[in-house]
Amino acid sequence: LFNISEANSDGNYVLQALREAEEAVQHVINGADEAIELLPQTAYLRRLQHQVAQRYNLHSRSSGREPLRRVSIFRGDLVDEEL
């Protein structure tokens, strides 16, 4: 799904960001009552994290200002609520 070899010369950052998104997805699937906010990432890594959420039919949103911009992952029923 992800072309990790092109993502970053040091794939550890990519893998850590994807692992964090996968863990957040599991928390949401297991019934987290609110959005799970991830650590700040670059635009490329945030895009990959959004793709992880989409793969599980969850919603995601970026917020904050660079360099602290981050992704939040949540269920669809939280879309209309304040995150």
N, C-alpha and C positions, 0 to 999 in steps of 0.2 A: 504494500500500500504506500509506504513512504520510501523515497529514494534517499536513504540516510547517507550514502557515500557522497552525495552532492551537498548535503545540508551544512556540513561544517567540517573543517579539517580535523577538529578534535571532536569526534562523534560522541564523547562522553556527555557533552552539554545537551546534545540532541536526545540521547537515550534518557538522560535524567528528566528532561522536560516531558518526554512522552510517557515515562514511567509515572511521573507526578499526575499527568492528565488521566492515565488509566486508573490510578488509585482513587482519584476524585470521582471518576465515573462509577467505580464500585461503591463508594460511599453513597452517591446519589441513588444508584439502583437499589441499594440496601435500605433506602428510606430516609436519607438525610432530609431534615425539615427545611433546610435553606440552601442557598447556593454555596458551593465550595470554591473558595478563591485560591488561585494558584499563585506561585511566586512570579515576580516580574520577569518578562522575557523579551527578547528581540521580536520584531514583527514576524520574521520567518518562523520562529519557534511558536509564537502565538497562533499562527495560521495552522501549524501542525496540531496544536492542542485543540483548536476548533474542529479540525477534521476528526480527531479522536471522539469528541463529544457527538458529532454528527453520525459517526459510524454506529453509535449506540442509541441513536434516535433521541438524544438529549439536546438541550439548548445550551448555548454559550454566548458570552458577551465579553468584550474587552472594555476596560475602564482604566482611568488614571492617565497621567501624562508621562511621556517619555522622560527619563529612562525607567520609570516605575509602572509602566502600563502592564496590565495583567489580565488574565482570562478568569472568568467565573463560569462554572458548569452547574446546570440546574435542570430540574424537570420542567416540562411544558406548563404544568399547572402553577408554576411560580412566575411565569412571564408577566402577568398583570399585577403581581404583587411587587412591592418595593423591595429591591435586593440590597 
